[in-house]
């Protein structure tokens, strides 16, 4: 079963803010959007300026979102996992994908911010330096 599960998982690069998979991710994110407030103050069109924007797909359903967002000289890393899929390793998969993307783009440093009470995210970020 584990092998079959791996075959159903894939990364998907978002380039169009109107992509229905992006909408599906946000519609199904649940309480995850309480700690990942990136789109609360920004239109979806902001992704056009990202270094990269990714979704992690499992069985044709988006379960995790990640981006590298350039703001002047700073590149911000952002990750969100749908509430119902937390604790399944999708955050780690997205982190690896984003770090690989950063290396491929020649980026030497990234920044992020996280709520003090979001221990799962803090642990993920600390594990990845």
Secondary structure, DSSP 8 states (H G I E B T S, - for coil): -HHHHHHTEEEEE---TT-HHHHHHHHT-TTHHHH--GGGSS-GGGGGGEEEEEEEEETTEEEEEEEEEEETTEEEEEEEE-GGGTTSSHHHHHHHHHHHHHHHTT----B----TT-HHHHHHHHHT-
